Amino acid sequence: MITIGLTTRDVARELARRYSTMTHDELDVLESILVPMKFQKGEFILKEGDVCKNIYWVVKGLVRQFYIKNGKELTEYMAVENTMCMSIESLFKEQPSHQQIHALEPTIIFALPKDKLEREAVRNVNIQMLYRKILEESLILSQIRADMLRFESAPERYAKLVKRSPQLVLRAPLVYIASYLQMTPETLSRVRTSALMEDKS
């Protein structure tokens, strides 16, 4: 068992608190599904070509989800503590992932294996609700990012990220933040400087 000051039961309770009310017995079931995993900085959680079989709940650390296009790494998503990540297309099609997930810091994750989660969701309405809410959240976050990239200026994109995930902005390397926001590092640097000057005025 990975020791982090949190037990698997604590994680089950937190997931239930966020996504679905559960009885003591239902928490037992959720706890039995959770798989603790530990990764060093730079270590891969999911590699290109692997099939994503889990939904990952980040308990400690920072992870980046990215893909490679024309030889360049493009950041799709980053997750800090108390957030989920997954390669959703690979998860549901059960096909090799184009995306990769790796740890930007020493990271502890609790995995929810899709096969076990679905098996229990058939038997238990509250587990089913938790599963549905997690997927809803993932789809909503994808839509928010897509709309941000379509409709918002570089300063607006940066301001939204600062508001939604200040820890991410403080901890992630600027080159990955720039890639996530689909701007060059130089543009991000100008946007950050302008935002800091506005804050001081």
Summary of the structure (lengths in Angstrom):
residues: 201
radius of gyration: 17.9
end to end distance: 50.2
largest distance: 57.6
contacts: 593
relative contact order: 0.15
helix: 52%
strand: 23%
